[in-house]
Amino acid sequence: MVQLTLSAQRAALEREWALRVPGGGEVSGGGGAGPGVRDEVAQSWLRSLRTVDPGRDHAPVSETDIGPRWAESPLRGPVTELKEQLHSVADDAGYVAAVTDASGTILWTYGGPVMQRRAEQVNFAPGGRWDEAHMGTNALSLALRTDQPHTVFSAEHLVAALHGWVCYCAPIRAADGTLLGVLDLSTTWKRSHPLAMATVRTMTSAIEAKLHAAMPAPAGMRLTCLGTGRLMRDGQQIRLRPRQLEILTLLALDDDGYNHERLHYAVYGDRAVGASTLKSEMSYLRRATGGEITSRIYRFTTALSCDAVDMLHALEKGDVDTAVRLYHGPLLPDSDTPGISEWRDYLEVAMRNAVLNSPNANHALAYGETAPDDIAVHEHALALLPARDARRAVAAARLHSALRA
């Protein structure tokens, strides 16, 4: 078979476009194309057809865990700070907002219940791979490839399952110009609006401004205690014994602080441990934290950044999306300290109930990774996932393992 020349391939795409769009390819509305196929779209189709079947019905799933990637992403902080504005935009206009990393893998999404369900059907959700090689022509893939804002309307998408959508997308850059990912607003084509791209640009600029402002600020301290335990100070890990991490975690979770007797019991319980042992631990921790722990009542002079505290605050606000992304496992899972055990149970019950009451299948799937034996969570995920969703296989496998345990 003789291979088509570029011009012949372009002509074939023009014919395909005319078949896809009524009126010979005339598209109206926010960011739509004029007659024929736009050059950037046609070129993307040609590249995409080498690896993507236009008949596929959803984006493939990333092979790596999205939770840690989002937790460590430089975009997480700015997006979290701007969460209310992003939620407002999505709710008011009937859009789904999404943030990807530089590879095109979605790290974060938000939308109203109806749009969220539609988005999940095509895996426009955390873990979905939306780069050109995996999902063909779309606004996210074009923005990532060109480092420029893009709109892709209806049948401009290579994949037919996306022909009911319109997507507005802009790249997000670090202070040094490095491409970190993209911000996208997507909705059904009937809801397209000429101001949507301006909104994406405004929100992208706000995210970049917060990224740039964070550059000269000191890194400070960050305590990680969900699933593991470590203390970072100004970008460097501080070497601490398990007992010292337990004490820091207790102080981080209780704003009121502890007197000596209460902290002694929370750490040692009824064991016969002298008062000087705790005082020695506290002396070491003051040096490790730069003297930020008071003496008479043990508490931090400034709030310590801590993943468990952030997760708890998210749950208190009803933000299950953020909570499940922060939850990487039980609180200091190897600890048998009375105070830690009590907090561990509290956080697990709060997290589990929030997931089981959430209508978002992503929450059950994400939490299910850290709760392999929780039958109810896996059943909840299966009940929420559409019949043709590829992720049902993961939920079903987890449920099967849990039932056999």
C-alpha positions as CSV (number, residue, x, y, z in Angstrom):
1,M,0.0,0.0,0.0
2,V,1.3,3.4,-0.9
3,Q,1.7,5.7,2.1
4,L,-0.4,8.9,1.9
5,T,1.6,12.1,1.4
6,L,1.1,14.8,4.0
7,S,-1.2,16.8,1.7
8,A,-3.3,13.7,1.0
9,Q,-3.5,12.9,4.8
10,R,-4.6,16.5,5.3
11,A,-7.3,16.2,2.7
12,A,-8.5,13.0,4.4
13,L,-8.7,14.8,7.7
14,E,-10.7,17.7,6.1
15,R,-13.2,15.1,4.8
16,E,-13.4,13.5,8.3
17,W,-13.9,17.0,9.8
18,A,-16.8,17.7,7.4
19,L,-18.4,14.4,8.4
20,R,-18.0,15.0,12.1
21,V,-19.4,18.6,12.1
22,P,-22.6,19.6,10.5
23,G,-22.4,22.5,8.0
24,G,-19.1,21.4,6.3
25,G,-17.0,21.9,9.4
26,E,-18.3,25.3,10.6
27,V,-18.1,25.5,14.3
28,S,-19.4,28.4,16.4
29,G,-19.0,29.2,20.1
30,G,-16.1,29.8,22.5
31,G,-12.9,29.0,20.7
32,G,-14.4,27.0,17.9
33,A,-12.8,26.6,14.5
34,G,-13.9,28.2,11.3
35,P,-14.5,26.1,8.1
36,G,-12.1,23.2,7.8
37,V,-9.6,21.8,10.3
38,R,-7.3,24.2,12.1
39,D,-3.6,23.5,11.3
40,E,-2.7,22.9,14.9
41,V,-5.6,20.4,15.2
42,A,-4.8,18.6,11.9
43,Q,-1.1,18.2,12.8
44,S,-2.1,16.9,16.2
45,W,-4.5,14.4,14.6
46,L,-1.7,13.1,12.4
47,R,0.6,12.6,15.4
48,S,-2.1,11.2,17.6
49,L,-3.3,8.5,15.1
50,R,0.0,6.7,15.5
51,T,-0.8,5.7,19.1
52,V,-4.4,6.5,19.8
53,D,-7.6,4.7,18.7
54,P,-10.3,7.4,18.0
55,G,-12.8,4.9,19.2
56,R,-11.4,4.6,22.7
57,D,-13.9,5.6,25.4
58,H,-11.7,6.8,28.3
59,A,-8.2,7.9,29.1
60,P,-5.7,5.3,30.3
61,V,-4.8,5.2,34.0
62,S,-1.3,6.2,35.3
63,E,0.7,3.2,36.5
64,T,2.0,5.1,39.5
65,D,0.2,6.3,42.6
66,I,-1.2,9.8,42.2
67,G,-1.5,10.6,45.9
68,P,2.2,11.0,46.6
69,R,2.7,12.8,43.3
70,W,0.1,15.4,44.1
71,A,1.4,15.7,47.7
72,E,4.9,16.5,46.5
73,S,3.9,18.6,43.5
74,P,4.8,22.3,43.7
75,L,1.3,23.0,42.3
76,R,-0.5,21.6,45.3
77,G,0.1,24.5,47.6
78,P,-1.1,27.3,45.2
79,V,-4.0,25.2,44.0
80,T,-5.1,24.5,47.6
81,E,-4.9,28.2,48.5
82,L,-7.0,29.1,45.4
83,K,-9.4,26.1,45.9
84,E,-12.4,28.3,46.8
85,Q,-12.0,30.4,43.7
86,L,-11.6,27.3,41.5
87,H,-14.6,25.7,43.1
88,S,-16.7,28.8,42.5
89,V,-15.7,29.0,38.8
90,A,-16.6,25.3,38.3
91,D,-19.9,25.4,40.2
92,D,-21.2,28.7,38.8
93,A,-20.4,27.9,35.2
94,G,-21.0,24.1,35.2
95,Y,-17.4,23.2,34.4
96,V,-14.9,20.6,35.6
97,A,-11.5,22.1,36.7
98,A,-8.4,20.0,36.4
99,V,-4.6,20.3,37.1
100,T,-2.0,18.0,35.5
101,D,1.7,17.6,35.9
102,A,4.1,18.1,33.1
103,S,3.5,14.6,31.7
104,G,-0.2,15.3,31.2
105,T,-1.4,13.1,34.1
106,I,-4.3,14.6,36.0
107,L,-3.4,15.3,39.7
108,W,-6.5,17.2,40.8
109,T,-10.0,17.8,39.6
110,Y,-13.2,19.5,40.9
111,G,-16.7,19.8,39.5
112,G,-20.3,19.6,40.5
113,P,-21.9,16.2,40.9
114,V,-23.3,16.0,37.4
115,M,-20.2,17.2,35.5
116,Q,-18.0,15.2,37.8
117,R,-19.8,12.0,36.9
118,R,-19.6,12.8,33.2
119,A,-15.9,13.5,33.6
120,E,-15.3,10.2,35.4
121,Q,-16.9,8.3,32.5
122,V,-13.9,9.4,30.3
123,N,-11.5,9.2,33.2
124,F,-11.0,13.0,33.3
125,A,-10.0,12.4,36.9
126,P,-6.8,12.0,39.0
127,G,-4.6,9.4,37.4
128,G,-6.0,9.9,33.9
129,R,-3.3,10.4,31.2
130,W,-4.3,13.2,28.8
131,D,-1.1,13.7,26.9
132,E,-1.2,13.4,23.1
133,A,0.3,10.0,23.0
134,H,-2.4,8.5,25.2
135,M,-5.5,10.6,24.6
136,G,-4.9,12.3,21.3
137,T,-5.9,15.8,20.4
138,N,-7.3,17.8,23.3
139,A,-6.7,21.1,24.9
140,L,-4.5,19.7,27.6
141,S,-2.2,17.8,25.2
142,L,-1.9,20.9,22.9
143,A,-1.1,23.2,25.8
144,L,1.6,20.8,27.1
145,R,3.1,20.4,23.6
146,T,3.2,24.0,22.7
147,D,3.5,25.7,26.1
148,Q,0.6,28.0,25.0
149,P,-3.1,28.3,25.9
150,H,-5.5,26.2,23.7
151,T,-9.2,25.6,23.2
152,V,-10.4,22.4,21.6
153,F,-14.0,22.3,20.7
154,S,-16.3,19.3,20.1
155,A,-15.2,17.2,17.1
156,E,-11.8,18.8,17.1
157,H,-11.0,16.1,19.7
158,L,-9.5,13.0,18.1
159,V,-11.4,10.7,20.4
160,A,-15.1,10.5,19.5
161,A,-16.1,10.1,23.2
162,L,-15.0,13.7,23.7
163,H,-17.1,15.2,20.9
164,G,-19.6,16.5,23.4
165,W,-17.0,18.5,25.3
166,V,-15.2,21.8,25.0
167,C,-11.9,22.3,26.8
168,Y,-10.0,25.5,27.7
169,C,-6.5,25.1,28.9
170,A,-3.3,27.1,29.8
171,P,0.2,26.0,30.9
172,I,1.5,26.7,34.4
173,R,5.1,27.7,34.7
174,A,7.6,27.9,37.6
175,A,9.4,31.1,38.3
176,D,12.3,29.9,36.1
177,G,10.0,29.2,33.2
178,T,9.9,25.4,33.7
179,L,6.5,23.9,32.5
180,L,4.9,22.3,35.6
181,G,1.6,21.3,34.2
182,V,-1.7,22.8,32.9
183,L,-4.9,24.2,34.3
184,D,-8.0,23.1,32.3
185,L,-11.7,24.0,32.4
186,S,-13.9,21.6,30.5
187,T,-17.7,21.4,30.0
188,T,-20.2,20.2,27.4
189,W,-20.1,22.2,24.2
190,K,-23.5,23.6,24.8
191,R,-22.1,25.5,27.8
192,S,-19.1,26.9,26.0
193,H,-18.5,30.6,26.7
194,P,-16.1,33.1,25.1
195,L,-14.9,34.3,28.6
196,A,-13.9,30.8,29.7
197,M,-10.4,31.1,28.3
198,A,-9.9,34.5,30.0
199,T,-10.9,32.8,33.3
200,V,-8.4,30.0,32.7
201,R,-5.6,32.6,32.0
202,T,-6.6,34.6,35.2
203,M,-6.5,31.5,37.4
204,T,-3.3,30.3,35.9
205,S,-1.7,33.7,36.5
206,A,-2.9,33.5,40.2
207,I,-1.3,30.1,40.6
208,E,2.0,31.2,39.1
209,A,2.0,34.3,41.3
210,K,1.8,32.1,44.4
211,L,4.5,29.9,43.0
212,H,6.8,32.9,42.5
213,A,6.0,34.3,45.9
214,A,6.9,31.1,47.6
215,M,10.4,31.1,46.0
216,P,12.1,33.6,48.4
217,A,10.2,32.4,51.4
218,P,12.0,30.0,53.8
219,A,11.0,26.4,53.5
220,G,10.3,26.1,57.2
221,M,9.3,22.8,58.9
222,R,7.1,20.0,57.6
223,L,6.1,17.0,59.6
224,T,4.9,13.9,57.8
225,C,3.2,11.3,59.9
226,L,0.5,9.6,57.8
227,G,1.8,6.2,56.7
228,T,5.4,7.1,57.7
229,G,7.3,9.6,59.9
230,R,9.8,12.3,59.1
231,L,10.6,15.9,59.9
232,M,11.9,18.3,57.2
233,R,13.4,21.6,58.1
234,D,14.4,24.1,55.3
235,G,14.5,21.3,52.8
236,Q,16.6,18.9,54.9
237,Q,15.5,15.9,56.9
238,I,16.1,16.1,60.6
239,R,17.2,12.8,62.1
240,L,14.8,11.9,64.9
241,R,14.0,8.7,66.9
242,P,10.5,7.3,66.6
243,R,9.7,8.5,70.2
244,Q,10.6,12.1,69.2
245,L,8.4,11.9,66.1
246,E,5.5,10.7,68.3
247,I,5.9,13.7,70.5
248,L,6.0,16.2,67.6
249,T,2.9,14.6,66.1
250,L,1.0,14.9,69.4
251,L,2.0,18.6,69.7
252,A,1.0,19.2,66.1
253,L,-2.4,17.7,66.5
254,D,-3.3,19.6,69.7
255,D,-3.2,23.3,69.5
256,D,-3.8,23.7,73.3
257,G,-0.6,22.0,74.1
258,Y,0.3,19.6,77.0
259,N,1.5,20.0,80.5
260,H,4.2,17.7,81.6
261,E,2.0,15.1,83.3
262,R,-0.5,14.9,80.4
263,L,2.2,14.5,77.7
264,H,4.1,12.0,79.9
265,Y,1.0,9.8,80.0
266,A,0.2,10.3,76.2
267,V,3.7,9.1,75.4
268,Y,4.5,6.4,78.0
269,G,1.1,5.4,79.4
270,D,1.3,3.5,82.7
271,R,5.0,2.5,82.2
272,A,7.4,3.4,84.9
273,V,9.4,6.0,83.1
274,G,11.1,8.9,85.0
275,A,10.1,12.5,84.4
276,S,13.7,13.3,83.3
277,T,13.3,11.1,80.3
278,L,10.6,13.3,78.8
279,K,12.5,16.4,79.7
280,S,15.5,15.1,77.9
281,E,13.4,14.4,74.8
282,M,11.9,17.9,74.9
283,S,15.3,19.5,75.2
284,Y,16.5,17.7,72.1
285,L,13.3,18.6,70.1
286,R,13.7,22.3,71.0
287,R,17.2,22.2,69.4
288,A,15.9,20.2,66.4
289,T,13.1,22.7,65.8
290,G,15.0,25.9,66.4
291,G,13.6,26.5,69.9
292,E,9.9,26.6,68.7
293,I,8.5,24.6,71.6
294,T,7.5,26.4,74.8
295,S,8.5,25.1,78.3
296,R,5.8,25.3,80.9
297,I,3.1,24.1,78.5
298,Y,4.5,22.1,75.7
299,R,3.3,23.7,72.4
300,F,4.7,25.2,69.2
301,T,5.2,28.9,69.2
302,T,4.2,28.8,65.5
303,A,2.0,26.2,63.9
304,L,3.9,23.3,62.6
305,S,3.0,22.2,59.0
306,C,1.8,18.7,59.3
307,D,0.0,16.3,56.8
308,A,-2.3,14.9,59.5
309,V,-3.4,18.4,60.6
310,D,-4.0,19.4,57.0
311,M,-6.1,16.3,56.4
312,L,-8.1,16.9,59.6
313,H,-8.8,20.5,58.6
314,A,-9.9,19.4,55.1
315,L,-12.3,16.9,56.6
316,E,-13.7,19.6,58.9
317,K,-14.4,21.8,55.8
318,G,-16.0,18.9,54.0
319,D,-13.1,18.8,51.5
320,V,-12.9,15.0,51.0
321,D,-10.9,15.5,47.8
322,T,-8.0,17.1,49.6
323,A,-8.2,14.8,52.6
324,V,-7.9,11.5,50.5
325,R,-4.9,12.9,48.7
326,L,-3.1,13.7,52.0
327,Y,-4.0,10.4,53.5
328,H,-1.1,8.0,52.7
329,G,-1.8,5.5,55.6
330,P,-2.5,5.3,59.3
331,L,-0.9,7.8,61.7
332,L,2.6,6.6,62.6
333,P,1.5,3.0,61.9
334,D,4.3,1.3,63.9
335,S,3.6,3.3,67.1
336,D,1.9,1.9,70.2
337,T,2.1,5.1,72.1
338,P,-1.3,5.7,73.9
339,G,-1.8,9.2,72.5
340,I,-0.8,8.3,69.0
341,S,-3.1,5.2,69.0
342,E,-6.0,7.3,70.1
343,W,-5.4,9.9,67.4
344,R,-4.8,7.1,64.8
345,D,-8.3,5.6,65.5
346,Y,-9.9,9.0,65.4
347,L,-8.4,10.0,62.0
348,E,-9.1,6.6,60.5
349,V,-12.8,6.7,61.5
350,A,-13.2,10.3,60.3
351,M,-11.5,9.5,57.0
352,R,-13.4,6.3,56.4
353,N,-16.8,7.8,57.1
354,A,-16.1,10.7,54.8
355,V,-15.2,8.3,52.0
356,L,-18.2,6.1,52.5
357,N,-20.5,9.1,52.5
358,S,-18.9,10.6,49.4
359,P,-20.6,10.1,45.9
360,N,-17.2,10.4,44.2
361,A,-15.7,7.1,43.2
362,N,-12.2,8.6,43.2
363,H,-12.3,9.0,46.9
364,A,-13.1,5.3,47.5
365,L,-10.5,4.2,45.0
366,A,-7.8,6.4,46.6
367,Y,-8.6,5.5,50.2
368,G,-8.8,1.8,49.1
369,E,-5.1,1.8,48.3
370,T,-4.3,2.3,52.0
371,A,-7.1,0.1,53.4
372,P,-6.7,-3.2,51.5
373,D,-8.9,-5.2,53.9
374,D,-11.8,-2.7,54.1
375,I,-14.6,-4.6,52.3
376,A,-17.1,-1.8,52.6
377,V,-14.9,0.7,50.9
378,H,-14.2,-1.5,47.9
379,E,-17.9,-2.3,47.6
380,H,-18.6,1.4,47.7
381,A,-16.2,2.1,44.9
382,L,-17.8,-0.6,42.7
383,A,-21.3,0.8,43.4
384,L,-20.2,4.3,42.2
385,L,-18.1,3.3,39.2
386,P,-20.0,3.2,35.8
387,A,-20.3,-0.3,34.3
388,R,-17.7,0.3,31.5
389,D,-15.2,2.1,33.7
390,A,-11.8,0.3,33.5
391,R,-11.1,1.1,37.2
392,R,-13.8,-1.4,38.2
393,A,-11.2,-4.1,37.7
394,V,-9.0,-2.6,40.4
395,A,-11.9,-2.2,42.8
396,A,-13.1,-5.8,42.1
397,A,-9.6,-7.2,42.7
398,R,-9.3,-5.3,46.0
399,L,-12.7,-6.6,47.1
400,H,-11.8,-10.2,46.1
401,S,-8.5,-10.0,48.2
402,A,-10.3,-8.4,51.2
403,L,-13.0,-11.2,51.2
404,R,-10.3,-13.8,51.2
405,A,-8.3,-12.2,54.0
